[in-house]
Amino acid sequence: MNGIRVHRDGRDILALPELSISGHEFTVILGHDGSGKSTLMNPLARRRGR
């Protein structure tokens, strides 16, 4: 995937130029509360639904 960006209040809060996740492996996203796990997952879920 290329160009994952999330904007809030006029600024980027997440900007990933490229992300590669294999479809044949398990991927785990870990982090503390408020670290951005859901912020990352929301655009990924929207792209998968296309």
N, C-alpha and C positions, 0 to 999 in steps of 0.2 A: 504494500500500500504506500502511496505517496501523498504527502501534504496533508497530514492531520493537523487541524488548527481549531482551537476553541477560543472565542473572544468573549470577554465580559467587561462591561463598563468601559468600552473603547480600547481595551488592551488585550494582548494575547495572554491567556493563562496556561495554555498548552500549545506547543508548536513542535511537531515531529516531522522532519523532512522525509523520513522513510521509516517504515516498520515492517518487519517480516516475521510472520508467525506461521509455522507449518501446520497444515490441516491434519497431519497424521501423528501429532504429538499433543500431550497435555501441556497447557501453559497456565501458570499460576501468577496472579498479580497480588502482591503483598504490600502492605504499608499501614502506617498509623492512621487513625481517624483524621480526616481532612487532608490527606496527602495527595488526593487526586485520582484514586482508583475508579470511581464512578465517572469522573470527568473524562478519563481515557476510554472507558467502556462504552459510553453513550455514542460517540461517533463511530466506533467499531461496529456496534449493533446496527446502526442506521445503514452503514455501507453493506453489511451482510444481507440486509433485507432488500436490497436493490435487485 
